[in-house]
Amino acid sequence: LEDLEIIDCGGLACLPDMDRLTSLLWMEISNCGSLQFLPYLPSSMQFLSINNCPLLRLSCMKEGSLDQAKIKRIFSVWIDGAEVFSSADEPRFVIPAKLQKG
């Protein structure tokens, strides 16, 4: 599993830890208004997009939060259409072909 979309799950309060999904590169979470926290994510994760998830947005943007620490391990993180974190200059990241501009 390389790509995962979790969309329109308004009653979803939590996600299971995903750190064992070692091939997961890309995940989108959209319209999940009850979701409060990110699960543990695999080190393979390169791209995360969160849209219209206000509780999750707050958790990810809170300085010093566990979720903020989780997203800082990801190459590119977008929340509500704006890139909020990018590790493009860190050499450990490889940009997947589907994310490269060509």
C-alpha positions in Angstrom: 0.0 0.0 0.0 1.7 3.2 -1.2 -1.3 5.7 -1.4 -4.1 6.1 1.1 -7.1 8.4 1.0 -9.4 8.8 4.0 -12.3 11.0 2.8 -15.7 12.0 4.2 -15.5 10.1 7.4 -17.1 12.7 9.6 -17.8 10.3 12.5 -14.2 8.9 12.5 -12.6 9.8 15.9 -9.3 8.0 15.5 -7.1 6.0 13.1 -5.1 2.9 13.9 -1.4 3.3 14.0 0.1 2.9 10.6 3.8 2.6 11.3 3.8 -1.0 10.0 2.7 0.1 6.6 6.3 0.4 5.5 5.5 1.1 1.8 3.1 4.0 2.5 4.3 7.2 0.8 1.3 9.4 0.3 -1.8 10.0 2.4 -4.8 12.4 2.2 -7.2 13.0 5.0 -10.2 15.1 4.0 -13.6 16.0 5.6 -13.0 14.1 8.8 -14.3 16.6 11.3 -14.1 14.4 14.3 -10.6 13.2 13.8 -8.4 14.7 16.5 -4.9 13.2 16.2 -2.7 11.5 13.6 -1.8 7.9 14.1 1.8 6.8 14.2 3.1 6.9 10.6 5.8 4.9 8.9 9.2 6.5 8.2 8.5 5.9 4.5 5.8 8.6 4.5 6.7 11.4 2.0 3.5 13.4 1.5 0.5 14.2 3.8 -2.5 16.4 2.9 -5.1 17.3 5.5 -8.2 19.2 4.4 -11.3 20.3 6.2 -10.4 18.5 9.5 -10.4 21.3 12.0 -9.5 19.3 15.1 -6.6 17.6 13.4 -5.4 20.9 11.9 -5.2 22.3 15.5 -3.3 19.4 16.8 -0.8 19.4 13.9 -0.2 23.2 14.2 0.1 23.3 18.0 3.7 24.1 18.8 5.4 21.2 20.7 2.5 18.7 20.1 3.0 15.1 19.4 1.3 15.5 16.0 3.6 18.4 15.1 6.6 16.1 15.8 5.0 13.4 13.6 4.6 15.8 10.6 8.1 17.0 10.9 9.3 13.6 9.8 7.4 13.9 6.5 8.8 15.4 3.3 5.8 17.6 2.5 2.8 18.4 4.6 -0.2 20.4 3.3 -3.1 21.6 5.5 -6.2 23.2 3.9 -4.3 23.9 0.7 -1.2 25.5 2.1 2.2 23.8 2.6 2.9 24.0 6.3 6.0 21.9 6.4 8.6 20.7 3.9 11.9 18.9 4.4 13.0 19.3 0.8 16.5 20.3 1.8 17.1 17.2 4.0 19.1 14.5 2.1 17.3 11.5 3.6 14.2 12.3 1.5 13.7 11.0 -2.0 10.9 12.7 -4.0 8.5 10.0 -5.4 8.2 10.2 -9.2 4.5 11.0 -9.0 5.3 14.1 -6.9 8.1 15.4 -9.1 7.3 18.2 -11.5 8.0 17.1 -15.0 
